């Protein structure tokens, strides 16, 4: 995924499915300067981490 798409997903009103290594995640924030995103696992909101946006995959 690119930084622009990650920002669009973060701002979207509807739910857009995103995965990190095959696991569903929510994007909490995007740092465009570092090209990273803070995400948390859908099933475990306490499981948050910062990853590069390239690691994220939009699921259609």
C-alpha positions in Angstrom: 0.0 0.0 0.0 1.2 3.5 -0.5 1.0 6.4 2.0 -1.7 8.2 0.0 -4.0 5.2 0.1 -3.4 4.6 3.8 -4.4 8.2 4.5 -7.6 7.7 2.4 -8.5 4.6 4.3 -7.9 6.4 7.7 -10.2 9.2 6.6 -12.9 7.0 5.1 -16.4 6.8 6.6 -16.9 3.2 5.6 -14.9 0.2 6.8 -12.1 -0.7 4.4 -10.6 -4.1 5.0 -6.8 -3.9 5.6 -4.5 -6.8 6.6 -1.0 -7.0 8.0 0.7 -10.4 7.3 -2.8 -11.9 6.6 -4.3 -10.5 9.9 -7.1 -7.9 9.8 -6.0 -4.6 11.3 -7.4 -1.0 11.8 -5.3 2.0 10.8 -5.1 4.3 13.8 -2.8 7.0 12.4 -0.4 7.6 9.5 2.9 9.4 9.6 3.5 10.6 6.0 7.1 11.8 6.9 8.2 8.4 7.9 5.8 6.4 5.6 4.5 4.5 8.6 1.1 3.7 10.1 0.1 2.8 13.7 -2.3 -0.1 13.5 -4.0 -2.5 15.9 -5.4 -6.0 15.4 -9.2 -6.0 14.8 -9.6 -8.8 17.4 -7.3 -7.3 19.9 -7.2 -3.5 20.1 -4.4 -3.6 22.7 -2.2 -5.2 20.1 -0.9 -2.0 18.4 2.3 -1.4 16.5 3.9 0.9 14.0 4.6 -0.6 10.6 5.6 0.7 7.2 2.6 1.4 5.0 4.2 -1.0 2.4 3.5 -3.9 4.8 -0.3 -3.2 4.7 -2.5 -4.8 2.2 -6.0 -3.6 1.2 -8.4 -6.6 0.9 -11.1 -6.3 -1.8 
